[in-house]
Amino acid sequence: MTSLQLPNADRSIQPYRLTGTPIPLAKRGASDFNRVAFAAGHVVADPFAENDPC
């Protein structure tokens, strides 16, 4: 992936191209990380929405 789609203040989408050299990924064993990571891939936030909980 060399680009991302990022939102603008006017709610339009603008591509952002990544630059530089990626950091090499070091191989690790399963025992190096003893926790389970969860992600909510179905949750999408609108950063420009008026949804102040206060």
C-alpha positions as CSV (number, residue, x, y, z in Angstrom):
1,M,0.0,0.0,0.0
2,T,1.6,3.2,-1.1
3,S,-1.3,5.6,-0.6
4,L,-4.2,6.3,1.8
5,Q,-7.6,8.0,1.3
6,L,-7.9,10.8,3.9
7,P,-10.9,13.1,4.6
8,N,-10.7,16.8,4.2
9,A,-12.6,19.4,6.3
10,D,-15.2,19.7,3.5
11,R,-15.9,16.0,3.8
12,S,-14.2,15.2,0.5
13,I,-11.6,12.5,0.2
14,Q,-8.0,13.2,-0.9
15,P,-5.3,10.6,-1.6
16,Y,-2.1,10.8,0.5
17,R,0.9,9.1,-1.0
18,L,3.4,7.6,1.4
19,T,7.0,8.6,1.1
20,G,10.3,7.2,2.4
21,T,11.6,3.7,3.0
22,P,9.6,1.2,5.0
23,I,11.0,-0.1,8.3
24,P,12.0,-3.7,8.0
25,L,9.8,-6.1,9.9
26,A,11.6,-8.3,12.3
27,K,10.4,-11.9,12.5
28,R,9.2,-12.9,16.0
29,G,7.9,-16.1,17.6
30,A,4.4,-16.5,18.9
31,S,5.8,-16.6,22.5
32,D,7.2,-13.1,22.1
33,F,3.7,-11.6,22.4
34,N,1.5,-13.2,25.1
35,R,-1.7,-11.1,24.5
36,V,-4.5,-11.3,21.9
37,A,-5.2,-8.1,20.0
38,F,-8.7,-7.4,18.8
39,A,-9.8,-4.8,16.3
40,A,-13.3,-3.6,15.4
41,G,-13.0,-3.4,11.6
42,H,-16.7,-2.7,11.2
43,V,-16.5,0.6,13.2
44,V,-16.1,3.7,11.0
45,A,-15.9,7.1,12.6
46,D,-16.7,10.4,10.9
47,P,-14.0,12.8,12.2
48,F,-16.0,15.9,11.2
49,A,-19.4,14.8,12.7
50,E,-21.0,16.9,15.4
51,N,-21.2,14.2,18.1
52,D,-19.9,15.8,21.3
53,P,-21.0,13.6,24.2
54,C,-21.0,16.4,26.7
